[in-house]
Amino acid sequence: MQGWSGKQISNHLGISKSAVRRHKEKMLLDNDCKTIIELISKCYANNSLNTNQDD
């Protein structure tokens, strides 16, 4: 889902765009991050990213 919009993700997963937005907001809140870039950096630093490109 690299580079996908919220609408594309919602269509692929069969959920609403607002659900995608809520999941994103929850991930940011749970990880004490203000931006997606900050979240990705934190996950990368903690070796928490799944880099499997099969999706």
C-alpha positions in Angstrom: 0.0 0.0 0.0 3.0 2.2 -0.4 1.9 5.7 -1.5 -1.8 4.8 -1.5 -4.4 7.5 -0.6 -6.9 7.0 2.2 -9.6 6.3 -0.4 -7.5 3.6 -2.1 -6.7 2.0 1.2 -10.4 2.0 2.2 -11.4 0.5 -1.1 -8.8 -2.2 -0.9 -9.7 -3.1 2.7 -13.4 -2.7 2.3 -13.7 0.0 5.1 -14.7 3.6 5.0 -12.3 6.5 4.5 -13.1 7.7 8.0 -12.1 4.4 9.4 -8.8 4.7 7.7 -8.4 8.2 9.1 -9.3 7.0 12.6 -6.8 4.1 12.5 -4.1 6.5 11.4 -4.9 8.9 14.2 -4.9 6.1 16.7 -1.5 4.9 15.6 -0.2 8.4 15.9 -1.7 8.8 19.4 -0.6 5.4 20.6 3.0 6.1 19.6 3.1 9.7 20.8 3.7 11.1 17.2 2.3 14.2 15.5 3.0 13.2 11.9 3.2 10.1 9.8 6.9 10.8 9.1 7.6 10.9 12.8 5.7 7.6 13.3 7.6 5.9 10.4 10.9 7.2 11.8 10.1 5.9 15.3 9.1 2.5 13.9 12.2 2.3 11.8 14.4 3.2 14.8 12.7 0.4 16.8 12.9 -2.1 14.0 9.1 -2.3 14.0 8.5 -2.0 10.2 7.4 -4.9 8.1 9.3 -4.4 4.9 7.7 -7.3 3.1 6.7 -5.9 -0.3 4.3 -8.8 -1.2 1.2 -6.6 -0.6 
